[in-house]
Amino acid sequence: MEREGGKPVAVVAVVTEPQFTQRYREYLKKQKLLDRQHRVEKMPDGTVALPVLGETLPEQHLQELRTRVAPGSTCVLSQLRDPRPSKATQGCAPARRLCLEMSRWVEGRGVTWSAELEADLPRSWQRHGDLLLLNEDCFQNKRWKNLEPELWETVALALGVQRLAKRGRVFPNGTRTPAVTLLHGDHGWVEHVDNGIRYKFDVTQCMFSFGNITEKLRVASLPCAGEVLVDLYAGIGYFTLPFLVHAGAAFVHACEWNPQAVVALRNNLEMNGVADRCQIHVGDNRKLKLSNIADRVILGLIPSSEEGWPMACQLLRLDTGGILHIHQNVESFPGKNLQPPGSSKMEKEHWPYPQKIITNEWENGPTRDFRSKLLSQTTKLEWQRWAASAKTRIAILLQQVHGKPWKTQILHIQPVKSYAPHVDHIVLDLECRPCPIVG
């Protein structure tokens, strides 16, 4: 195990002859001084090194070992430059391993380990290669502050990574910049490979959601050969890249106003060999100087992309129309008495076109528990009600933008993930076609 930069991590050990090892071990265990996270090791000269807790072993314990525990034994302190983890440590779960290592390390610095500190440790995290991203609800106890910055190096070592960061809340600044602090390491750049596509980005500057993988896989399988797409919220290329690399899109106009995400997007397009089929439009997509160009428009912003709907309507081709992929967070409340969309008199008057709801097939989908939750009747009705409303509103927008009636048709409603209790991230595939001129 090594620190970042290749510096070895030393563990203090008491060294003695093999025949005295068991006596030393029993004494150190009784005194709660034995380091159980690392193995007892045989030294090149035949002696045995027993790892101990803390940065040293007080002289009183050394004297006790020499004179009473094992009279006549050699008893010296040394350091294990490359300590090996014990079998027990190797076999336990990462969260448990972190707890064991932190309790040992904290007590070695004169701080009493407590249930309060243990409860403040992380139970889950995101791993990005050699960088671990902690959630915001851990290491909040004020006592941790006094142990920085060595604390973060210890956490990184216990979890087997070189770098450590901690997330906060996403800044409500329009660019969805994550409030992430780098705790250990010199930069936040990481790389992911999803479905053969490489994504490289700075976790302290750009968002990345593992929960969107099912949607990225789905759009990668859509038949888009020869099509021109506009991605109104491209980010680092979450959906732009699957459409280009796997779905066969001829060209994508990618819109993004977070400067850091734009840097990552350019890099990702180059890495994946599709930069020649994409133009990046930097800035506010509501000011985009494009129209009558798109076969598809991706509106991948949550909780809602409604601000982008007028521009999406402007972008669709006037002759053939196209498809909108609209992302939305939809609230679903258990026990709420819902009627199917279009069942009321008012709804029937304002929703003139037949509706088609295609429920998700759940290929490569979420867990069984999540699946059963999402597919409850109440939840599906909430999705349908929102989709039907969006369908009508988009039809009105299209007529306002183009000056003639359009027909909108629900093709598919795709659950992506549970965003929060009773809030589901879904995608509506909405087909939009200009109505033929009669007479």
CORSUL-V613965 format. One record per pair of residues at least 6 apart in sequence whose ideal C-beta (glycine too) atoms are under 6 Angstrom apart, sorted by the first residue. I is the first residue (numbers start at 0). GAP is how many residues later the second one is. D is the distance in whole Angstrom. If there is no record, write none. Layout:
# CORSUL-V613965
i=I gap=GAP d=D
i=I gap=GAP d=D
This chain:
# CORSUL-V613965
i=0 gap=8 d=5
i=1 gap=6 d=6
i=2 gap=6 d=6
i=3 gap=158 d=5
i=7 gap=73 d=5
i=7 gap=74 d=6
i=9 gap=69 d=4
i=9 gap=71 d=6
i=10 gap=27 d=5
i=10 gap=40 d=5
i=10 gap=69 d=5
i=10 gap=72 d=4
i=11 gap=40 d=5
i=11 gap=44 d=6
i=12 gap=36 d=4
i=12 gap=37 d=6
i=12 gap=38 d=5
i=12 gap=65 d=5
i=12 gap=67 d=5
i=13 gap=36 d=5
i=13 gap=38 d=6
i=13 gap=43 d=6
i=13 gap=63 d=6
i=14 gap=32 d=5
i=14 gap=34 d=5
i=14 gap=61 d=5
i=14 gap=63 d=5
i=15 gap=8 d=6
i=15 gap=57 d=5
i=15 gap=58 d=6
i=15 gap=59 d=6
i=16 gap=30 d=6
i=16 gap=57 d=6
i=17 gap=30 d=5
i=19 gap=50 d=4
i=19 gap=53 d=4
i=20 gap=27 d=5
i=22 gap=46 d=5
i=22 gap=47 d=5
i=23 gap=26 d=6
i=26 gap=42 d=5
i=27 gap=6 d=4
i=32 gap=19 d=5
i=32 gap=20 d=6
i=34 gap=16 d=4
i=34 gap=17 d=6
i=34 gap=18 d=5
i=36 gap=49 d=6
i=36 gap=52 d=5
i=36 gap=64 d=6
i=37 gap=13 d=4
i=37 gap=45 d=4
i=37 gap=48 d=6
i=38 gap=45 d=5
i=38 gap=47 d=5
i=39 gap=10 d=5
i=40 gap=8 d=5
i=41 gap=6 d=6
i=42 gap=6 d=6
i=48 gap=29 d=6
i=48 gap=31 d=6
i=52 gap=51 d=5
i=52 gap=55 d=5
i=53 gap=54 d=4
i=56 gap=20 d=6
i=61 gap=13 d=5
i=64 gap=10 d=5
i=65 gap=9 d=5
i=88 gap=8 d=6
i=93 gap=65 d=6
i=94 gap=28 d=5
i=97 gap=60 d=5
i=97 gap=61 d=6
i=98 gap=19 d=6
i=98 gap=22 d=6
i=100 gap=57 d=4
i=102 gap=10 d=4
i=104 gap=49 d=5
i=105 gap=7 d=5
i=106 gap=6 d=5
i=119 gap=20 d=6
i=119 gap=21 d=5
i=121 gap=12 d=5
i=121 gap=16 d=4
i=124 gap=7 d=5
i=124 gap=9 d=5
i=125 gap=7 d=4
i=127 gap=62 d=4
i=128 gap=61 d=5
i=129 gap=31 d=5
i=129 gap=32 d=4
i=129 gap=33 d=6
i=130 gap=32 d=4
i=130 gap=59 d=5
i=131 gap=27 d=6
i=131 gap=29 d=5
i=131 gap=32 d=5
i=132 gap=32 d=5
i=132 gap=34 d=6
i=132 gap=70 d=6
i=133 gap=32 d=4
i=135 gap=31 d=5
i=135 gap=32 d=5
i=143 gap=7 d=6
i=151 gap=12 d=5
i=151 gap=31 d=4
i=151 gap=32 d=4
i=152 gap=31 d=6
i=154 gap=9 d=6
i=155 gap=8 d=5
i=155 gap=28 d=5
i=162 gap=21 d=6
i=162 gap=22 d=3
i=163 gap=19 d=5
i=163 gap=20 d=4
i=164 gap=15 d=5
i=164 gap=17 d=5
i=164 gap=18 d=6
i=164 gap=38 d=6
i=165 gap=15 d=5
i=165 gap=17 d=6
i=166 gap=13 d=5
i=167 gap=11 d=3
i=168 gap=10 d=6
i=169 gap=6 d=5
i=169 gap=8 d=6
i=170 gap=6 d=5
i=170 gap=8 d=6
i=174 gap=83 d=4
i=175 gap=31 d=5
i=177 gap=29 d=6
i=179 gap=23 d=6
i=179 gap=24 d=4
i=181 gap=6 d=5
i=181 gap=22 d=6
i=187 gap=14 d=5
i=187 gap=15 d=5
i=187 gap=16 d=4
i=188 gap=13 d=5
i=189 gap=13 d=6
i=190 gap=9 d=5
i=191 gap=7 d=5
i=194 gap=22 d=6
i=194 gap=25 d=6
i=196 gap=44 d=5
i=196 gap=48 d=5
i=196 gap=75 d=6
i=197 gap=73 d=5
i=197 gap=74 d=6
i=198 gap=37 d=6
i=198 gap=69 d=6
i=199 gap=67 d=6
i=200 gap=35 d=5
i=200 gap=63 d=4
i=204 gap=55 d=4
i=205 gap=30 d=5
i=205 gap=54 d=6
i=205 gap=55 d=5
i=205 gap=58 d=6
i=210 gap=206 d=4
i=213 gap=150 d=6
i=213 gap=151 d=6
i=214 gap=201 d=5
i=215 gap=26 d=5
i=216 gap=147 d=5
i=218 gap=20 d=6
i=218 gap=23 d=5
i=219 gap=22 d=4
i=219 gap=26 d=4
i=219 gap=27 d=6
i=221 gap=25 d=5
i=223 gap=19 d=6
i=223 gap=23 d=4
i=223 gap=24 d=5
i=223 gap=25 d=4
i=224 gap=23 d=4
i=225 gap=24 d=5
i=226 gap=22 d=5
i=226 gap=23 d=6
i=226 gap=68 d=4
i=227 gap=23 d=5
i=227 gap=65 d=6
i=227 gap=66 d=6
i=227 gap=67 d=5
i=228 gap=14 d=6
i=228 gap=20 d=5
i=228 gap=23 d=5
i=228 gap=67 d=5
i=229 gap=23 d=5
i=229 gap=64 d=5
i=229 gap=67 d=5
i=229 gap=85 d=5
i=230 gap=8 d=6
i=230 gap=9 d=5
i=230 gap=21 d=6
i=230 gap=23 d=5
i=230 gap=67 d=4
i=231 gap=23 d=5
i=231 gap=53 d=5
i=231 gap=67 d=6
i=231 gap=76 d=5
i=232 gap=67 d=5
i=232 gap=68 d=4
i=233 gap=6 d=5
i=233 gap=20 d=4
i=233 gap=21 d=6
i=233 gap=22 d=5
i=233 gap=31 d=6
i=234 gap=26 d=5
i=235 gap=25 d=5
i=235 gap=28 d=4
i=235 gap=29 d=5
i=235 gap=32 d=6
i=236 gap=28 d=5
i=236 gap=31 d=5
i=238 gap=59 d=5
i=238 gap=61 d=6
i=239 gap=12 d=5
i=239 gap=14 d=5
i=240 gap=31 d=6
i=242 gap=6 d=4
i=242 gap=9 d=6
i=243 gap=8 d=6
i=243 gap=30 d=4
i=243 gap=33 d=6
i=244 gap=27 d=6
i=250 gap=26 d=5
i=251 gap=26 d=5
i=252 gap=26 d=5
i=253 gap=24 d=6
i=253 gap=26 d=5
i=254 gap=26 d=5
i=254 gap=30 d=4
i=255 gap=6 d=5
i=256 gap=26 d=5
i=256 gap=27 d=6
i=261 gap=20 d=6
i=268 gap=6 d=4
i=268 gap=9 d=5
i=280 gap=7 d=6
i=284 gap=26 d=6
i=285 gap=25 d=6
i=287 gap=23 d=6
i=290 gap=23 d=5
i=291 gap=25 d=6
i=291 gap=26 d=5
i=292 gap=22 d=6
i=293 gap=21 d=4
i=293 gap=22 d=6
i=293 gap=28 d=6
i=294 gap=27 d=4
i=295 gap=26 d=5
i=295 gap=27 d=5
i=296 gap=15 d=4
i=296 gap=18 d=5
i=296 gap=27 d=5
i=297 gap=27 d=5
i=298 gap=6 d=4
i=298 gap=9 d=5
i=298 gap=13 d=6
i=298 gap=27 d=5
i=298 gap=28 d=6
i=299 gap=27 d=5
i=301 gap=25 d=5
i=301 gap=27 d=5
i=301 gap=123 d=6
i=302 gap=26 d=4
i=303 gap=24 d=6
i=304 gap=22 d=6
i=308 gap=88 d=6
i=309 gap=87 d=6
i=311 gap=12 d=6
i=312 gap=84 d=5
i=312 gap=85 d=5
i=312 gap=88 d=5
i=313 gap=87 d=5
i=315 gap=6 d=5
i=315 gap=116 d=6
i=320 gap=111 d=5
i=320 gap=112 d=4
i=320 gap=113 d=6
i=322 gap=108 d=5
i=323 gap=106 d=5
i=324 gap=102 d=6
i=324 gap=104 d=6
i=325 gap=102 d=4
i=326 gap=100 d=5
i=328 gap=90 d=5
i=328 gap=94 d=5
i=328 gap=96 d=6
i=329 gap=52 d=6
i=329 gap=53 d=6
i=329 gap=56 d=5
i=329 gap=94 d=5
i=329 gap=96 d=6
i=330 gap=91 d=6
i=330 gap=92 d=6
i=331 gap=47 d=4
i=331 gap=50 d=4
i=331 gap=90 d=5
i=332 gap=89 d=6
i=337 gap=43 d=4
i=340 gap=43 d=5
i=340 gap=44 d=5
i=340 gap=47 d=4
i=341 gap=6 d=6
i=341 gap=9 d=5
i=349 gap=42 d=6
i=350 gap=41 d=5
i=352 gap=54 d=6
i=354 gap=33 d=6
i=354 gap=55 d=6
i=355 gap=54 d=5
i=356 gap=27 d=5
i=357 gap=54 d=5
i=359 gap=54 d=6
i=359 gap=55 d=5
i=361 gap=9 d=6
i=373 gap=41 d=5
i=382 gap=30 d=5
i=382 gap=43 d=6
i=386 gap=23 d=5
i=386 gap=26 d=6
i=386 gap=41 d=5
i=389 gap=38 d=6
i=390 gap=17 d=5
i=390 gap=19 d=6
i=393 gap=14 d=5
i=394 gap=11 d=6
i=394 gap=13 d=4
i=397 gap=8 d=4
i=398 gap=6 d=5
i=404 gap=30 d=5
i=405 gap=26 d=6
i=405 gap=28 d=5
i=406 gap=26 d=5
i=406 gap=28 d=6
i=407 gap=22 d=6
i=407 gap=24 d=5
i=408 gap=22 d=4
i=410 gap=18 d=4
i=410 gap=20 d=5
i=411 gap=17 d=4
i=412 gap=13 d=6
i=412 gap=15 d=6
i=413 gap=13 d=4
i=414 gap=11 d=5
i=415 gap=9 d=4
i=416 gap=8 d=5
i=417 gap=6 d=6
i=418 gap=6 d=5
